[in-house]
Amino acid sequence: MSLKKNIYIPIEIKVREFVPKLFFAYKAAIKNYRIYIGSKTEILEMIEKKEKRGGIFFYKGGLNKRNSILIKKKCDLFAIMDEEIVPNMQKYMNKMSDQSFFSYIIKNRLDQNNADKYYTSNKEINNAAKKVLPNKTLSLPTGNLKIDLWKDGNLDLYAAKKKKIEKKFKNFIIFNSDIRYLHKKNDFEDSFDLDVFKSLKKDSKFIKTEMSNLKRFSKFKNENFLFLIKLLAKVDKNLKKIKLIIRPHPTEDINIWRTVTKSFKNIEICPPRDDVIPYILASKGVIHNGCTTSNASICLNKPTGYLVDNSNIYNKDYVVKNKLKYCFKISNSEDFIYWLNNLNKHKPLNYRNKESFFKKMNIQKESVSDLVIKDLSNSKVFKEKKIYIPKENINYFTEFLFKIKNKIKKILYTKKKRLYISKIPSAITHLEANKYIKILDKNDKRKEKTLIRQVKDNLIEIECS
């Protein structure tokens, strides 16, 4: 049995992470790594049961203290690429510069972690990281894994899904919601988990500051939601030849979207059950409220509208001003209709704006995946055997409890008349992964086989023969 350097990659929100990390896994497999991709629970269980230390744990952010200790004990390298800290992101802390905010959020997210490597989206975020990371943690501005898939050579991965979406919705524009705070009274209280902050041993002054800023930010977002609904009521009749698809954020209650749009004839709600990129590609244009998916829309040369309520008193703190120069500002129904009627006249970014945007997003010729793998190869990592999990070792009782817990959650949400999409709405399977890997093999004209094996329900293994 061949020994290889293993990379363990947990998936937390499948619709955002699966395809970019599959692309990364493919690139790593070519370099003779063996990769395990699965739900966070199953990856951590696998690592806990390992007999020997070895391999690389590659994660999107911070872990709790217990799991952080486990990783340091069982893996040779703890590497983080925080995909949520990106250029042009909307800050919830007012009166704080970008650099200060990046440092603040990195410190808080990694407070209990002892990562060896920290990969950042660009130089600005990397400089902020260096100010707060321990001296022995090496940071590198590689870019974000997602941007690999915005390049023309990799868009084939989304071709089949794009075709299905076009067939289903035909002509449409899409609003990717990042509002989150739809229920004015309860959303902030529900999302602010005080126990989490206490478990991180945060002092009362920090918790009070965090709570105050998030509460203020939630008011800004809720006012944006009310502004949008009023706007849609005015423009619905102008959408006769084109649909508006609203794709809620995974943390948003879909039922409230369905309730507030039920009287509209040309607006449809589409739950976030799969990757957003093929929807952007299939659309005629994209509308956003400051969300990071607008970065993909701009890069893919889609007409992009930024919803900005001019009457909102919090705009000066939360509107991403740098993003406005790449988007059409929509502040009323007249702006919306004008933007809608001129979708066909949209021009790609001029050379200067494109250069500025690509520099900000850190989009380079070499893929982010290759840059990260090249850096990982400089670290001492012990090779390991292929991991098998015998059926008798599978904890069926734990799996049973997990299923019961999910059912209870659904019942509770029903009682509250709320509906949220699961973080992993469909299983992580070798069959789904193989569809993407086949395309990558074909594009690279590789004769060697890329092997994919189902290890557990939500856990697969990828390596090259």
RODREN-807085 format. One record per residue (C-alpha): x, y, z; residue in one letter; residue number from 1. Coordinates in steps of 0.1 Angstrom, whole numbers, padded with zeros to 4 digits, always signed. Example, Ala and Ser with C-alpha at 12.3 -4.5 7.8 and 13.67 -1.06 7.14 Angstrom:
2
REC       X       Y       Z   tilum   miti
REC   +0123   -0045   +0078       A      1
REC   +0137   -0011   +0071       S      2
REM end
This chain:
465
REC       X       Y       Z   tilum   miti
REC   +0000   +0000   +0000       M      1
REC   +0015   +0033   -0011       S      2
REC   +0024   +0060   +0014       L      3
REC   +0014   +0096   +0005       K      4
REC   +0011   +0130   +0022       K      5
REC   -0026   +0132   +0032       N      6
REC   -0046   +0165   +0031       I      7
REC   -0077   +0166   +0052       Y      8
REC   -0103   +0192   +0040       I      9
REC   -0135   +0198   +0060       P     10
REC   -0165   +0212   +0042       I     11
REC   -0188   +0235   +0063       E     12
REC   -0211   +0251   +0037       I     13
REC   -0212   +0228   +0007       K     14
REC   -0227   +0252   -0019       V     15
REC   -0198   +0276   -0013       R     16
REC   -0169   +0253   -0008       E     17
REC   -0173   +0220   -0026       F     18
REC   -0163   +0229   -0062       V     19
REC   -0133   +0252   -0053       P     20
REC   -0120   +0226   -0029       K     21
REC   -0125   +0198   -0053       L     22
REC   -0104   +0218   -0078       F     23
REC   -0077   +0223   -0052       F     24
REC   -0079   +0185   -0044       A     25
REC   -0074   +0176   -0080       Y     26
REC   -0044   +0199   -0083       K     27
REC   -0029   +0184   -0051       A     28
REC   -0036   +0148   -0063       A     29
REC   -0016   +0155   -0095       I     30
REC   +0013   +0164   -0071       K     31
REC   +0010   +0130   -0055       N     32
REC   -0010   +0140   -0024       Y     33
REC   -0040   +0120   -0012       R     34
REC   -0070   +0142   -0002       I     35
REC   -0099   +0135   +0021       Y     36
REC   -0129   +0159   +0016       I     37
REC   -0159   +0156   +0038       G     38
REC   -0182   +0172   +0064       S     39
REC   -0164   +0188   +0093       K     40
REC   -0178   +0162   +0117       T     41
REC   -0166   +0132   +0097       E     42
REC   -0131   +0147   +0089       I     43
REC   -0125   +0154   +0126       L     44
REC   -0137   +0119   +0136       E     45
REC   -0113   +0104   +0110       M     46
REC   -0084   +0124   +0124       I     47
REC   -0093   +0115   +0160       E     48
REC   -0091   +0078   +0151       K     49
REC   -0058   +0080   +0133       K     50
REC   -0031   +0059   +0150       E     51
REC   -0001   +0080   +0139       K     52
REC   +0006   +0117   +0134       R     53
REC   +0009   +0129   +0099       G     54
REC   -0008   +0149   +0071       G     55
REC   -0021   +0184   +0066       I     56
REC   -0053   +0198   +0080       F     57
REC   -0066   +0225   +0056       F     58
REC   -0095   +0245   +0069       Y     59
REC   -0114   +0277   +0062       K     60
REC   -0112   +0293   +0096       G     61
REC   -0108   +0289   +0133       G     62
REC   -0116   +0258   +0154       L     63
REC   -0127   +0255   +0191       N     64
REC   -0099   +0248   +0216       K     65
REC   -0106   +0211   +0218       R     66
REC   -0104   +0205   +0180       N     67
REC   -0074   +0228   +0176       S     68
REC   -0055   +0207   +0202       I     69
REC   -0066   +0175   +0183       L     70
REC   -0052   +0188   +0150       I     71
REC   -0019   +0198   +0165       K     72
REC   -0017   +0163   +0181       K     73
REC   -0026   +0142   +0150       K     74
REC   -0015   +0164   +0120       C     75
REC   +0020   +0177   +0110       D     76
REC   +0006   +0209   +0096       L     77
REC   -0024   +0231   +0104       F     78
REC   -0031   +0254   +0074       A     79
REC   -0060   +0279   +0072       I     80
REC   -0074   +0299   +0043       M     81
REC   -0102   +0320   +0057       D     82
REC   -0125   +0323   +0027       E     83
REC   -0148   +0348   +0045       E     84
REC   -0122   +0375   +0049       I     85
REC   -0120   +0389   +0013       V     86
REC   -0113   +0422   -0005       P     87
REC   -0143   +0446   -0008       N     88
REC   -0162   +0428   +0020       M     89
REC   -0189   +0446   +0040       Q     90
REC   -0176   +0455   +0075       K     91
REC   -0200   +0452   +0104       Y     92
REC   -0177   +0474   +0126       M     93
REC   -0184   +0511   +0119       N     94
REC   -0157   +0538   +0121       K     95
REC   -0129   +0512   +0115       M     96
REC   -0105   +0512   +0086       S     97
REC   -0103   +0481   +0063       D     98
REC   -0068   +0473   +0077       Q     99
REC   -0079   +0476   +0113       S    100
REC   -0111   +0455   +0107       F    101
REC   -0091   +0427   +0090       F    102
REC   -0067   +0426   +0119       S    103
REC   -0096   +0426   +0144       Y    104
REC   -0116   +0398   +0128       I    105
REC   -0086   +0376   +0121       I    106
REC   -0075   +0379   +0157       K    107
REC   -0109   +0370   +0170       N    108
REC   -0115   +0341   +0146       R    109
REC   -0082   +0325   +0153       L    110
REC   -0079   +0333   +0190       D    111
REC   -0077   +0297   +0202       Q    112
REC   -0058   +0283   +0172       N    113
REC   -0022   +0276   +0167       N    114
REC   -0021   +0274   +0129       A    115
REC   +0012   +0269   +0111       D    116
REC   +0001   +0285   +0078       K    117
REC   -0024   +0312   +0071       Y    118
REC   -0032   +0320   +0034       Y    119
REC   -0048   +0354   +0027       T    120
REC   -0067   +0369   -0002       S    121
REC   -0044   +0398   -0010       N    122
REC   -0014   +0418   +0004       K    123
REC   -0037   +0442   +0023       E    124
REC   -0053   +0414   +0043       I    125
REC   -0019   +0397   +0047       N    126
REC   -0004   +0428   +0062       N    127
REC   -0033   +0430   +0086       A    128
REC   -0028   +0393   +0095       A    129
REC   +0009   +0397   +0103       K    130
REC   +0000   +0423   +0130       K    131
REC   -0020   +0398   +0150       V    132
REC   -0009   +0363   +0141       L    133
REC   +0017   +0346   +0163       P    134
REC   +0053   +0350   +0150       N    135
REC   +0056   +0313   +0141       K    136
REC   +0025   +0314   +0119       T    137
REC   +0035   +0320   +0084       L    138
REC   +0011   +0341   +0063       S    139
REC   +0011   +0343   +0025       L    140
REC   -0011   +0364   +0001       P    141
REC   -0020   +0336   -0024       T    142
REC   -0056   +0347   -0032       G    143
REC   -0088   +0329   -0025       N    144
REC   -0095   +0294   -0039       L    145
REC   -0128   +0306   -0054       K    146
REC   -0111   +0329   -0079       I    147
REC   -0095   +0299   -0097       D    148
REC   -0130   +0290   -0110       L    149
REC   -0137   +0325   -0124       W    150
REC   -0111   +0320   -0151       K    151
REC   -0122   +0311   -0186       D    152
REC   -0103   +0279   -0187       G    153
REC   -0122   +0265   -0157       N    154
REC   -0157   +0276   -0165       L    155
REC   -0164   +0242   -0182       D    156
REC   -0170   +0229   -0147       L    157
REC   -0202   +0248   -0146       Y    158
REC   -0213   +0243   -0182       A    159
REC   -0238   +0215   -0176       A    160
REC   -0254   +0232   -0146       K    161
REC   -0255   +0266   -0164       K    162
REC   -0274   +0249   -0193       K    163
REC   -0300   +0234   -0168       K    164
REC   -0305   +0268   -0152       I    165
REC   -0310   +0285   -0185       E    166
REC   -0336   +0258   -0195       K    167
REC   -0355   +0262   -0162       K    168
REC   -0355   +0300   -0159       F    169
REC   -0348   +0312   -0194       K    170
REC   -0342   +0350   -0193       N    171
REC   -0336   +0362   -0158       F    172
REC   -0316   +0385   -0135       I    173
REC   -0306   +0373   -0100       I    174
REC   -0305   +0390   -0066       F    175
REC   -0279   +0372   -0044       N    176
REC   -0291   +0383   -0009       S    177
REC   -0267   +0390   +0019       D    178
REC   -0293   +0408   +0040       I    179
REC   -0296   +0381   +0067       R    180
REC   -0316   +0402   +0091       Y    181
REC   -0351   +0399   +0077       L    182
REC   -0371   +0397   +0110       H    183
REC   -0367   +0431   +0126       K    184
REC   -0372   +0419   +0162       K    185
REC   -0357   +0384   +0164       N    186
REC   -0330   +0379   +0138       D    187
REC   -0302   +0397   +0157       F    188
REC   -0310   +0380   +0190       E    189
REC   -0311   +0346   +0172       D    190
REC   -0278   +0350   +0154       S    191
REC   -0259   +0365   +0184       F    192
REC   -0248   +0334   +0203       D    193
REC   -0236   +0347   +0237       L    194
REC   -0225   +0312   +0247       D    195
REC   -0200   +0311   +0219       V    196
REC   -0183   +0343   +0230       F    197
REC   -0183   +0331   +0266       K    198
REC   -0167   +0298   +0255       S    199
REC   -0140   +0318   +0238       L    200
REC   -0134   +0335   +0272       K    201
REC   -0141   +0370   +0258       K    202
REC   -0144   +0397   +0284       D    203
REC   -0176   +0416   +0290       S    204
REC   -0163   +0448   +0274       K    205
REC   -0155   +0429   +0241       F    206
REC   -0189   +0412   +0241       I    207
REC   -0207   +0445   +0247       K    208
REC   -0188   +0462   +0218       T    209
REC   -0194   +0432   +0195       E    210
REC   -0231   +0431   +0203       M    211
REC   -0235   +0469   +0199       S    212
REC   -0219   +0468   +0164       N    213
REC   -0238   +0438   +0152       L    214
REC   -0271   +0453   +0164       K    215
REC   -0264   +0485   +0145       R    216
REC   -0254   +0465   +0114       F    217
REC   -0286   +0444   +0116       S    218
REC   -0307   +0477   +0116       K    219
REC   -0289   +0488   +0084       F    220
REC   -0295   +0454   +0068       K    221
REC   -0332   +0452   +0078       N    222
REC   -0338   +0487   +0064       E    223
REC   -0322   +0475   +0032       N    224
REC   -0347   +0446   +0031       F    225
REC   -0377   +0469   +0036       L    226
REC   -0363   +0492   +0008       F    227
REC   -0359   +0463   -0016       L    228
REC   -0395   +0450   -0010       I    229
REC   -0409   +0484   -0018       K    230
REC   -0387   +0487   -0048       L    231
REC   -0398   +0453   -0062       L    232
REC   -0435   +0462   -0057       A    233
REC   -0429   +0491   -0081       K    234
REC   -0408   +0472   -0108       V    235
REC   -0426   +0438   -0108       D    236
REC   -0448   +0449   -0138       K    237
REC   -0416   +0458   -0158       N    238
REC   -0403   +0422   -0155       L    239
REC   -0427   +0408   -0181       K    240
REC   -0399   +0395   -0205       K    241
REC   -0374   +0387   -0178       I    242
REC   -0377   +0371   -0144       K    243
REC   -0361   +0382   -0111       L    244
REC   -0347   +0352   -0092       I    245
REC   -0340   +0359   -0055       I    246
REC   -0315   +0336   -0040       R    247
REC   -0315   +0340   -0002       P    248
REC   -0284   +0338   +0020       H    249
REC   -0281   +0303   +0037       P    250
REC   -0288   +0320   +0070       T    251
REC   -0320   +0336   +0058       E    252
REC   -0355   +0324   +0065       D    253
REC   -0369   +0314   +0030       I    254
REC   -0405   +0315   +0042       N    255
REC   -0403   +0352   +0048       I    256
REC   -0390   +0358   +0013       W    257
REC   -0419   +0337   -0001       R    258
REC   -0444   +0356   +0020       T    259
REC   -0433   +0391   +0010       V    260
REC   -0431   +0382   -0027       T    261
REC   -0462   +0360   -0031       K    262
REC   -0482   +0388   -0048       S    263
REC   -0455   +0395   -0074       F    264
REC   -0459   +0378   -0107       K    265
REC   -0424   +0378   -0122       N    266
REC   -0403   +0372   -0091       I    267
REC   -0393   +0337   -0079       E    268
REC   -0374   +0324   -0049       I    269
REC   -0346   +0299   -0055       C    270
REC   -0332   +0282   -0023       P    271
REC   -0294   +0282   -0021       P    272
REC   -0289   +0244   -0025       R    273
REC   -0261   +0246   -0050       D    274
REC   -0231   +0267   -0062       D    275
REC   -0240   +0303   -0071       V    276
REC   -0215   +0306   -0100       I    277
REC   -0236   +0288   -0127       P    278
REC   -0265   +0310   -0118       Y    279
REC   -0244   +0341   -0123       I    280
REC   -0232   +0327   -0157       L    281
REC   -0267   +0319   -0168       A    282
REC   -0282   +0352   -0158       S    283
REC   -0285   +0384   -0178       K    284
REC   -0274   +0405   -0148       G    285
REC   -0268   +0404   -0111       V    286
REC   -0281   +0426   -0083       I    287
REC   -0265   +0427   -0048       H    288
REC   -0265   +0446   -0016       N    289
REC   -0227   +0445   -0009       G    290
REC   -0223   +0407   -0008       C    291
REC   -0190   +0391   -0019       T    292
REC   -0206   +0371   -0048       T    293
REC   -0206   +0405   -0066       S    294
REC   -0168   +0400   -0069       N    295
REC   -0175   +0370   -0091       A    296
REC   -0201   +0388   -0111       S    297
REC   -0178   +0417   -0118       I    298
REC   -0149   +0393   -0128       C    299
REC   -0173   +0373   -0151       L    300
REC   -0183   +0406   -0169       N    301
REC   -0220   +0404   -0159       K    302
REC   -0240   +0436   -0156       P    303
REC   -0239   +0442   -0119       T    304
REC   -0263   +0465   -0099       G    305
REC   -0256   +0476   -0064       Y    306
REC   -0288   +0483   -0043       L    307
REC   -0282   +0514   -0022       V    308
REC   -0311   +0530   -0002       D    309
REC   -0302   +0567   -0002       N    310
REC   -0324   +0574   +0028       S    311
REC   -0305   +0549   +0050       N    312
REC   -0286   +0568   +0076       I    313
REC   -0261   +0540   +0080       Y    314
REC   -0248   +0540   +0044       N    315
REC   -0217   +0560   +0052       K    316
REC   -0205   +0532   +0074       D    317
REC   -0216   +0501   +0055       Y    318
REC   -0218   +0507   +0018       V    319
REC   -0187   +0493   +0001       V    320
REC   -0177   +0525   -0017       K    321
REC   -0148   +0508   -0036       N    322
REC   -0173   +0484   -0052       K    323
REC   -0195   +0511   -0065       L    324
REC   -0171   +0521   -0093       K    325
REC   -0175   +0486   -0108       Y    326
REC   -0214   +0485   -0104       C    327
REC   -0244   +0504   -0115       F    328
REC   -0260   +0521   -0084       K    329
REC   -0297   +0513   -0080       I    330
REC   -0314   +0537   -0055       S    331
REC   -0350   +0538   -0068       N    332
REC   -0374   +0521   -0093       S    333
REC   -0362   +0545   -0122       E    334
REC   -0326   +0534   -0117       D    335
REC   -0337   +0497   -0117       F    336
REC   -0358   +0500   -0149       I    337
REC   -0329   +0519   -0166       Y    338
REC   -0304   +0493   -0156       W    339
REC   -0328   +0465   -0168       L    340
REC   -0334   +0482   -0202       N    341
REC   -0297   +0486   -0208       N    342
REC   -0284   +0451   -0199       L    343
REC   -0276   +0444   -0236       N    344
REC   -0254   +0476   -0237       K    345
REC   -0232   +0465   -0208       H    346
REC   -0195   +0468   -0215       K    347
REC   -0167   +0448   -0197       P    348
REC   -0144   +0467   -0174       L    349
REC   -0120   +0490   -0192       N    350
REC   -0083   +0482   -0190       Y    351
REC   -0076   +0505   -0160       R    352
REC   -0106   +0493   -0139       N    353
REC   -0099   +0456   -0148       K    354
REC   -0063   +0460   -0138       E    355
REC   -0074   +0477   -0105       S    356
REC   -0100   +0450   -0098       F    357
REC   -0077   +0421   -0106       F    358
REC   -0050   +0436   -0084       K    359
REC   -0074   +0440   -0055       K    360
REC   -0087   +0405   -0058       M    361
REC   -0052   +0391   -0063       N    362
REC   -0061   +0373   -0096       I    363
REC   -0028   +0360   -0111       Q    364
REC   -0019   +0338   -0140       K    365
REC   -0008   +0310   -0117       E    366
REC   -0038   +0293   -0099       S    367
REC   -0043   +0299   -0062       V    368
REC   -0044   +0261   -0058       S    369
REC   -0009   +0257   -0073       D    370
REC   +0005   +0286   -0051       L    371
REC   -0008   +0270   -0020       V    372
REC   +0004   +0234   -0029       I    373
REC   +0038   +0248   -0038       K    374
REC   +0040   +0264   -0004       D    375
REC   +0028   +0233   +0014       L    376
REC   +0055   +0212   -0003       S    377
REC   +0081   +0233   +0016       N    378
REC   +0069   +0219   +0050       S    379
REC   +0079   +0186   +0066       K    380
REC   +0049   +0163   +0064       V    381
REC   +0050   +0126   +0071       F    382
REC   +0034   +0103   +0046       K    383
REC   +0005   +0081   +0056       E    384
REC   -0014   +0050   +0045       K    385
REC   -0047   +0051   +0028       K    386
REC   -0074   +0053   +0054       I    387
REC   -0102   +0027   +0056       Y    388
REC   -0131   +0028   +0080       I    389
REC   -0145   -0007   +0086       P    390
REC   -0182   -0009   +0089       K    391
REC   -0181   -0022   +0124       E    392
REC   -0162   +0009   +0134       N    393
REC   -0188   +0033   +0121       I    394
REC   -0207   +0048   +0150       N    395
REC   -0243   +0042   +0138       Y    396
REC   -0257   +0055   +0172       F    397
REC   -0239   +0089   +0166       T    398
REC   -0253   +0090   +0130       E    399
REC   -0288   +0082   +0144       F    400
REC   -0286   +0110   +0169       L    401
REC   -0274   +0134   +0142       F    402
REC   -0304   +0126   +0121       K    403
REC   -0328   +0129   +0150       I    404
REC   -0312   +0163   +0159       K    405
REC   -0318   +0176   +0123       N    406
REC   -0355   +0165   +0125       K    407
REC   -0360   +0183   +0158       I    408
REC   -0345   +0214   +0142       K    409
REC   -0369   +0212   +0113       K    410
REC   -0398   +0209   +0137       I    411
REC   -0386   +0239   +0157       L    412
REC   -0382   +0259   +0125       Y    413
REC   -0417   +0249   +0114       T    414
REC   -0432   +0261   +0148       K    415
REC   -0415   +0294   +0143       K    416
REC   -0427   +0294   +0107       K    417
REC   -0391   +0297   +0096       R    418
REC   -0372   +0276   +0070       L    419
REC   -0334   +0275   +0066       Y    420
REC   -0314   +0254   +0042       I    421
REC   -0290   +0228   +0057       S    422
REC   -0252   +0236   +0054       K    423
REC   -0248   +0203   +0035       I    424
REC   -0282   +0200   +0017       P    425
REC   -0270   +0169   -0003       S    426
REC   -0244   +0143   +0006       A    427
REC   -0207   +0147   -0004       I    428
REC   -0204   +0118   -0028       T    429
REC   -0179   +0102   -0052       H    430
REC   -0205   +0103   -0079       L    431
REC   -0209   +0141   -0078       E    432
REC   -0171   +0147   -0074       A    433
REC   -0164   +0124   -0104       N    434
REC   -0185   +0146   -0128       K    435
REC   -0161   +0176   -0121       Y    436
REC   -0129   +0155   -0120       I    437
REC   -0137   +0140   -0154       K    438
REC   -0139   +0175   -0169       I    439
REC   -0106   +0185   -0153       L    440
REC   -0089   +0153   -0165       D    441
REC   -0102   +0160   -0200       K    442
REC   -0091   +0196   -0200       N    443
REC   -0056   +0186   -0189       D    444
REC   -0055   +0157   -0214       K    445
REC   -0043   +0134   -0186       R    446
REC   -0039   +0097   -0193       K    447
REC   -0035   +0087   -0157       E    448
REC   -0066   +0080   -0137       K    449
REC   -0078   +0103   -0109       T    450
REC   -0094   +0079   -0083       L    451
REC   -0123   +0088   -0061       I    452
REC   -0135   +0066   -0033       R    453
REC   -0165   +0069   -0010       Q    454
REC   -0152   +0066   +0026       V    455
REC   -0183   +0075   +0046       K    456
REC   -0217   +0091   +0038       D    457
REC   -0202   +0126   +0036       N    458
REC   -0165   +0118   +0031       L    459
REC   -0146   +0110   -0001       I    460
REC   -0109   +0103   -0009       E    461
REC   -0092   +0116   -0041       I    462
REC   -0058   +0106   -0054       E    463
REC   -0040   +0098   -0087       C    464
REC   -0031   +0063   -0097       S    465
REM end
